Each structure stands twice: as structure tokens, then as C-alpha cells.
Amino acid sequence: MILEGPVGLYLKGLIDNLLDEIENDVNGKRALDLGCGYGYYTVDLLQRGYEVDAVDISKHSIQMTRN
């Protein structure tokens, strides 16, 4: 998982800050989460009000994201 380890935590912080900065009126906005893994950002974007399409090569990851 890319969000593990020091580099992953750094990237997670950057992405979280970016999402906080661009967050305003998200009604009707869509996001594409490519390589969604277990859906960390899929869930985060849904909670922020985005409509999200999540894609991953792993069927297991998609199943985990749906749960």
C-alpha cells in the first residue's frame, strides 16, 4: 500500500492538504480514484460530497472498497 511508511505518510499529508484547499462547493462534482486500493481516498472523497468512481486491478481491493 502506497500510504505506508515515511514516504507514504508524506504523500498522504500532501494529498489531504490539497483536498482541504480545493474543497468548496462539490455538488455535482465527480472524482476518479485510479488504483483505489482499499478505498482510503474513495471514502474520503465520498464523505466530502463527491461522486466517486473507484478503479483497481485487484478484485480483492475493489471488494474491500465496496465494504
C-alpha positions in Angstrom: 0.0 0.0 0.0 1.4 3.4 -1.0 0.2 5.1 2.2 2.5 3.1 4.4 6.0 4.1 5.6 7.5 7.6 5.8 7.1 8.4 2.1 3.5 7.2 2.1 2.7 9.3 5.1 4.3 12.3 3.5 2.2 11.8 0.3 -0.9 11.2 2.3 -0.3 14.5 4.1 0.2 16.3 0.7 -3.0 14.9 -0.8 -5.0 15.6 2.4 -3.9 19.2 2.4 -4.6 19.6 -1.3 -8.2 18.2 -0.9 -8.7 20.6 2.1 -7.5 23.6 0.0 -9.7 22.8 -3.1 -12.8 21.9 -1.0 -15.6 24.2 -1.6 -18.9 23.6 -3.3 -18.6 20.0 -4.6 -22.2 19.4 -5.5 -22.3 17.6 -8.8 -18.5 17.1 -8.9 -17.1 13.7 -9.7 -13.7 12.1 -8.9 -11.9 9.2 -10.4 -9.8 7.2 -7.9 -7.4 5.2 -10.1 -5.6 2.4 -8.2 -8.0 2.9 -5.3 -6.6 0.0 -3.3 -8.7 -0.5 -0.2 -10.6 2.8 -0.8 -9.0 5.3 1.6 -9.5 8.2 -0.7 -12.7 6.8 -2.2 -14.3 7.0 1.2 -12.7 10.4 2.0 -14.0 11.9 -1.3 -17.5 10.4 -0.8 -17.5 12.0 2.7 -16.6 15.3 1.1 -19.6 15.1 -1.2 -18.0 13.9 -4.4 -19.5 11.3 -6.7 -16.6 8.8 -7.0 -15.7 6.1 -9.5 -13.1 3.8 -8.0 -10.9 1.5 -10.2 -8.3 -1.0 -9.2 -6.7 -4.0 -11.0 -7.2 -6.1 -7.9 -10.7 -7.7 -7.5 -9.9 -8.1 -3.8 -9.2 -4.3 -3.4 -12.5 -3.4 -5.1 -14.4 -5.8 -2.8 -12.7 -4.2 0.2 -13.6 -0.7 -1.1 -17.2 -1.7 -1.5 -17.4 -2.9 2.1 
